[in-house]
Amino acid sequence: MPMVFGFATHRRQQLEAEFLRIAGSMRQLGAERFWLAGDLANDAVGPASELELLVVHQTEQPFHRRSDFFQTHLRPQVGSTFIVYTPDEFLALGERDPLIVEITSRSDEVIV
C-alpha cells in the first residue's frame, strides 16, 4: 500500500470545517450542550478519523436511535457519530460514566 503524505492534515481540515458547519446548527435543533470528542478533540486525527460529538438533547427516543435525529437533519459530509444523552441522564451519569467523564474533562463545551 503506498504511503500518502499530508492526508491526516487534509482530513483534519475536513473534520474542522464540518464541525464548524454542524456546530452552527446544533442549538437550533435543540441541543442543550455539546462537546467535541474523538480523534479531533484528542489531536490524533488520521485518515480514518470521524467527527464525534457528545450531545445533551431532550428526546423520548431510545439511546440507540437518538443519533438518527442529528444525522437526518444535519446530513454530515464526513463520517460522524453523535453520542446523545438526555439532560436527566447526563446529570445522573455525569460523574460515573467513563465516556462522559473523559470527553467533558478533555474538551471544552462548545458554545455557539
ZIPE-V83095 format. One record per residue. N is the residue number from 1. RES is the residue in one small letter. PHI is phi in whole degrees, -180 to 180 (* if undefined). Layout:
N;RES;PHI, N;RES;PHI
This chain:
1;m;*, 2;p;-71, 3;m;-88, 4;v;-109, 5;f;-85, 6;g;86, 7;f;-69, 8;a;-63, 9;t;-65, 10;h;-63, 11;r;-64, 12;r;-59, 13;q;-62, 14;q;-62, 15;l;-65, 16;e;-64, 17;a;-64, 18;e;-69, 19;f;-60, 20;l;-62, 21;r;-64, 22;i;-68, 23;a;-57, 24;g;-68, 25;s;-109, 26;m;-62, 27;r;-64, 28;q;-63, 29;l;-89, 30;g;97, 31;a;-66, 32;e;-81, 33;r;-152, 34;f;-160, 35;w;-131, 36;l;-76, 37;a;-134, 38;g;74, 39;d;-60, 40;l;-66, 41;a;-68, 42;n;-94, 43;d;54, 44;a;-133, 45;v;-71, 46;g;-130, 47;p;-59, 48;a;-100, 49;s;-63, 50;e;-116, 51;l;-84, 52;e;-126, 53;l;-132, 54;l;-96, 55;v;-127, 56;v;-106, 57;h;-149, 58;q;-75, 59;t;-156, 60;e;-101, 61;q;-68, 62;p;-66, 63;f;-51, 64;h;-71, 65;r;-109, 66;r;-65, 67;s;-68, 68;d;-56, 69;f;-58, 70;f;-73, 71;q;-61, 72;t;-68, 73;h;-79, 74;l;-96, 75;r;44, 76;p;-56, 77;q;-91, 78;v;-131, 79;g;-55, 80;s;-139, 81;t;-127, 82;f;-114, 83;i;-100, 84;v;-113, 85;y;-118, 86;t;-75, 87;p;-58, 88;d;-65, 89;e;-63, 90;f;-61, 91;l;-66, 92;a;-70, 93;l;-101, 94;g;-51, 95;e;-102, 96;r;-114, 97;d;-80, 98;p;-58, 99;l;-66, 100;i;-62, 101;v;-60, 102;e;-63, 103;i;-67, 104;t;-72, 105;s;-85, 106;r;-94, 107;s;-133, 108;d;-74, 109;e;-62, 110;v;-86, 111;i;-123, 112;v;-130
